[in-house]
Amino acid sequence: METKENGEDEQQVVNPWKVDAKDGGKIDYDKLIDQFGCQRLDQSLVNRVHRLTSRPPHVFLRRGVFFAHRDFNEILDAYEKGEKFYLYTGRGPSSEALHLGHLIPFMFTKYLQDAFKVPLVIQLTDDEKCMWKNLAVEESQRLARENAKDIIACGFDITRTFIFSDFDYVGGAFYKNMVKVGKCVTYNKVVGIFGFTGEDHIGKVSFPPVQAVPSFPSSFPHLFSGQDNLRCLIPCAIDQDPYFRMTRDVAPRIGYHKPALIEASFFPALQGETGKMSASDPNSAIYVTDSAKDIGSKINKFAFSGGRDSIEKHRELGANLEVDIPIKYLRFFLEDDSELDYIEKEYGAGRMLTGEVKQRLIQVLTEIVERHCRARAAVTDEMVDAFMAVRPLPNMFN
Amino acid sequence: METKENGEDEQQVVNPWKVDAKDGGKIDYDKLIDQFGCQRLDQSLVNRVHRLTSRPPHVFLRRGVFFAHRDFNEILDAYEKGEKFYLYTGRGPSSEALHLGHLIPFMFTKYLQDAFKVPLVIQLTDDEKCMWKNLAVEESQRLARENAKDIIACGFDITRTFIFSDFDYVGGAFYKNMVKVGKCVTYNKVVGIFGFTGEDHIGKVSFPPVQAVPSFPSSFPHLFSGQDNLRCLIPCAIDQDPYFRMTRDVAPRIGYHKPALIEASFFPALQGETGKMSASDPNSAIYVTDSAKDIGSKINKFAFSGGRDSIEKHRELGANLEVDIPIKYLRFFLEDDSELDYIEKEYGAGRMLTGEVKQRLIQVLTEIVERHCRARAAVTDEMVDAFMAVRPLPNMFN
């Protein structure tokens, strides 16, 4: 079967704007690793993170949510030798309310920041969403600030974190790097990577350098002046890989390290694991704005069950964990390994029913969402301004 | 014969990067007006400028150097009703020393600024030259500042003039407008206008919005805040028309007037009128850095003459003024209409010889170049900083 660099073939399409396993199948992550040319994040790397940071690896790491990488081992080599690095992640602010899938890279990035004690830049691509979703500039900027509140609510350390919106920040050293990147990438190349067509507008064609350049320390002169050798690690969902494949091609040609990546699979929709959750169907996802009641009814009504049609059959065959959404969600969010093992064993053997598993999931998610809501309610406009101020970060490498 | 929107056919090619009358012919300006769809600047418009400004029209206007326009009449209509406008011109800083052809738009723009008493923005596209000429960012910026000195030496009024380099100024409202323009123009469209190919890099594809947005007053919030209805007039050589054809397409869709244009023909090379002067052949042009001796020897040695092979034949037939470069140069720079008439008549009748005409031209050009050099020597780095400071313009509309 022909595999294309842009992540599309007869079975699936994965790019920054579309994730779709055709014919309702599952995303084939092994194939994606092959197509994109990244590496599998194996147990030895997880163990190494454990050893280097002296703390248990995050549940997303030990359960394979972050399953692929590029040069993460080199980041760890450098770190082991006493070199620091910085983290870069981001969000396209296309919707007011985030769902749990949106939070995953940020929860994981917070863990990395705490574990490695490194600075973090977070890009809000309001320019991208203005172009792709045809939002007004002002509406994109408003959404960027709203989303910043949810991001800040994940607990980032203000002394180590710089959040910026493209509409506010593009210019100066950042723009110079955009031009340097643009010079190194032909139109044919971006067509190969992103699948643009001649009917796409040139705003889209101009955008990949904007997402590329936060990978280069000189784009942040207020943070990394004179540190052009600083390495960058990007935690993101794997649909963003095309941007950074392009970035890694260009980096050595303009004098920088290739950014390293640590890449997540998609958080499945309530209806089943055929892609990632969709902001356009509110019943496909749990939102951080959902009430306890919403969460209960969505899980009970929509979460696809691997349980059997009748209790008798369920007791006999056990649940099909391969397709069961409550189990998959618990694997993301139930931190206690032994409890998860127990539930998987009992449910898989038919001794536990779907209703019981769903009740436990509702508890877990309600707790996470309520904690997030409390944290977000405490985020003031002044805090957003403070995180987004162009300033030195006092505890950057402490 | 097929005519293309991008100004290329079997006979000639005219675009921002190439001006070439094939087979050594002349540029056919009438055809260019047809292809590009602009209007001829006729005598009635010149008379109107005379009446409205109460001063004699500039020699470039009354002798047809600026020969084409788009909506210049609407600018004059608005001006007549008491509305103001602003001027926008620019330069791609690709070479250290400017030649006389480079100065023409600036000399004319200074006249327009003085005659209409309006503000002026001058864009130095150091980003463009960094991309097209493959210059380093720093070298492009250095050239931009050097060129700014030559531009300032043309006598612009600092209380009405803002000069900016793209590398310094892109960002904020300017970048937002770039995104708005980019959203309105498909890749196919820029291919039609500029002739880009798939092997061109995306930096080039991204650039047209950068040259477009100074046409919109909101790109300069420190100058034109709250004046989104302000009209813009762009004096430029006609090879820049493609950028502004695109800009005029987009303008009404994002809430602005279409910029008006007033467009110049090309200053011919010393060797003959087959294109514009070339920075890559120093003997094709008179540079503002040339000494009196350089000017004398270049004119005597290289200026293509319409005089006849022998004195006898010259006295009999007269000079062929249609191909004579000294006469063409005098038409640009000898301000005295009656003296020019006299020389044309005597030379055309064979009573004046090429050597005499060249001597007069050498005088005229030496005076212009020496005046320019004195003015440029007086331009300090502090003055460049002052012209390029992001600031209100105190006498903008006085």
Chai-1 contact restraints between the chains, C-beta under 6 A:
chainA,res_idxA,chainB,res_idxB,connection_type,confidence,min_distance_angstrom,max_distance_angstrom,comment,restraint_id
A,D127,B,V179,contact,1.0,0.0,6.0,A-B,restraint_1
A,C130,B,V179,contact,1.0,0.0,6.0,A-B,restraint_2
A,M131,B,K183,contact,1.0,0.0,6.0,A-B,restraint_3
A,V137,B,K176,contact,1.0,0.0,6.0,A-B,restraint_4
A,F167,B,K176,contact,1.0,0.0,6.0,A-B,restraint_5
A,V170,B,G171,contact,1.0,0.0,6.0,A-B,restraint_6
A,V170,B,Y175,contact,1.0,0.0,6.0,A-B,restraint_7
A,G171,B,V170,contact,1.0,0.0,6.0,A-B,restraint_8
A,G171,B,G171,contact,1.0,0.0,6.0,A-B,restraint_9
A,Y175,B,V170,contact,1.0,0.0,6.0,A-B,restraint_10
A,K176,B,V137,contact,1.0,0.0,6.0,A-B,restraint_11
A,K176,B,F167,contact,1.0,0.0,6.0,A-B,restraint_12
A,V179,B,D127,contact,1.0,0.0,6.0,A-B,restraint_13
A,V179,B,C130,contact,1.0,0.0,6.0,A-B,restraint_14
A,V179,B,G203,contact,1.0,0.0,6.0,A-B,restraint_15
A,G182,B,I202,contact,1.0,0.0,6.0,A-B,restraint_16
A,G182,B,G203,contact,1.0,0.0,6.0,A-B,restraint_17
A,G182,B,S206,contact,1.0,0.0,6.0,A-B,restraint_18
A,K183,B,M131,contact,1.0,0.0,6.0,A-B,restraint_19
A,K183,B,H201,contact,1.0,0.0,6.0,A-B,restraint_20
A,K183,B,G203,contact,1.0,0.0,6.0,A-B,restraint_21
A,V185,B,H201,contact,1.0,0.0,6.0,A-B,restraint_22
A,V185,B,I202,contact,1.0,0.0,6.0,A-B,restraint_23
A,T186,B,E199,contact,1.0,0.0,6.0,A-B,restraint_24
A,T186,B,H201,contact,1.0,0.0,6.0,A-B,restraint_25
A,Y187,B,G198,contact,1.0,0.0,6.0,A-B,restraint_26
A,Y187,B,D200,contact,1.0,0.0,6.0,A-B,restraint_27
A,Y187,B,I202,contact,1.0,0.0,6.0,A-B,restraint_28
A,Y187,B,V205,contact,1.0,0.0,6.0,A-B,restraint_29
A,N188,B,G198,contact,1.0,0.0,6.0,A-B,restraint_30
A,V190,B,I202,contact,1.0,0.0,6.0,A-B,restraint_31
A,G198,B,Y187,contact,1.0,0.0,6.0,A-B,restraint_32
A,G198,B,N188,contact,1.0,0.0,6.0,A-B,restraint_33
A,E199,B,T186,contact,1.0,0.0,6.0,A-B,restraint_34
A,D200,B,Y187,contact,1.0,0.0,6.0,A-B,restraint_35
A,H201,B,K183,contact,1.0,0.0,6.0,A-B,restraint_36
A,H201,B,V185,contact,1.0,0.0,6.0,A-B,restraint_37
A,H201,B,T186,contact,1.0,0.0,6.0,A-B,restraint_38
A,I202,B,G182,contact,1.0,0.0,6.0,A-B,restraint_39
A,I202,B,V185,contact,1.0,0.0,6.0,A-B,restraint_40
A,I202,B,Y187,contact,1.0,0.0,6.0,A-B,restraint_41
A,I202,B,V190,contact,1.0,0.0,6.0,A-B,restraint_42
A,I202,B,V205,contact,1.0,0.0,6.0,A-B,restraint_43
A,G203,B,V179,contact,1.0,0.0,6.0,A-B,restraint_44
A,G203,B,G182,contact,1.0,0.0,6.0,A-B,restraint_45
A,G203,B,K183,contact,1.0,0.0,6.0,A-B,restraint_46
A,V205,B,Y187,contact,1.0,0.0,6.0,A-B,restraint_47
A,V205,B,I202,contact,1.0,0.0,6.0,A-B,restraint_48
A,V205,B,V205,contact,1.0,0.0,6.0,A-B,restraint_49
A,S206,B,G182,contact,1.0,0.0,6.0,A-B,restraint_50
A,S206,B,S206,contact,1.0,0.0,6.0,A-B,restraint_51
